[in-house]
Structures are given as C-alpha cells and as structure tokens.
Amino acid sequence: MTPGADSPRNGRDLNRRRRARRRPLRNKLLLGLALVVAFAVGVALGQALHDNPRPGGVQTSFRTLPPLTATTRSG
C-alpha cells in the first residue's frame, strides 16, 4: 500500500471539500440577493400604492338643463 493512497488529502478529496465549501457561500449570496430583490419590490409596491389616489371618492356634478317649451292643445 502506498502512503497517502487512503488518506483524505489526495486530489479528489480536496476538490470535494473545496466544492462543498463554495456552495454555502454561493447559497448565502443568492439568499442575500433574493432578499434585496424582495425588499426592492416591496418598496416599489408601497410607493405605487401611496402615490395613487383612493378610489371611490365622492364626486358631485352639476348639469344645466334647457327649459322645455310648452305645447298647447287646441281642440
């Protein structure tokens, strides 16, 4: 048996460890990015709701009707 053949320090094990260490960092970055995007969407939605007037407000309108002409019946 060669020394180091069964040890965890061979090339494949080191690559596995490096990949395993990078995944949590990448996952944390993706989670952080998702949180920033969700926050930005929330702020944009809040601003859009704040800027628009409330629907269903009372509105009064006036119309002037022309006078009707009277017709006479003869008979």
Sequence and secondary structure as in RCSB ss.txt:
>XXXX:A:sequence
MTPGADSPRNGRDLNRRRRARRRPLRNKLLLGLALVVAFAVGVALGQALHDNPRPGGVQTSFRTLPPLTATTRSG
>XXXX:A:secstr
  TTSSSTTSHHHHHHHHHHHHHHHHHHHHHHHHHHHHHHHHHHHHHHHHHS  SS                   
